[in-house]
Amino acid sequence: MPLLKATASEPLRKVAGRTEYQRGVLSREGGEWKVRTTGQQGSGVLRSMSEANCLIVLEHERGKVEAGELVQVQLFEGLA
């Protein structure tokens, strides 16, 4: 499935050196795709998975992301 580019609505914590997939919520705001996390990303936090409609893909070499930067997202299903 192809990746979509979206603007991060909030800062995302990440340390360079590994690829991370954070649970996210993708929405359309003013004609632009925006994405935010679902909150805590721990493996035991099931609420964050049930609220998500995408994964935010943070590449191996990338460090922290500031709000307003472009990130890639992997949708769980087609766009509605």
Beta strands, then each sheet from edge to edge (+ up, - down):
strand 1: 4-8
strand 2: 20-29
strand 3: 32-37
strand 4: 54-58
strand 5: 70-75
sheet 1: 1+ 3+ 2- 4+ 5- 1+
end
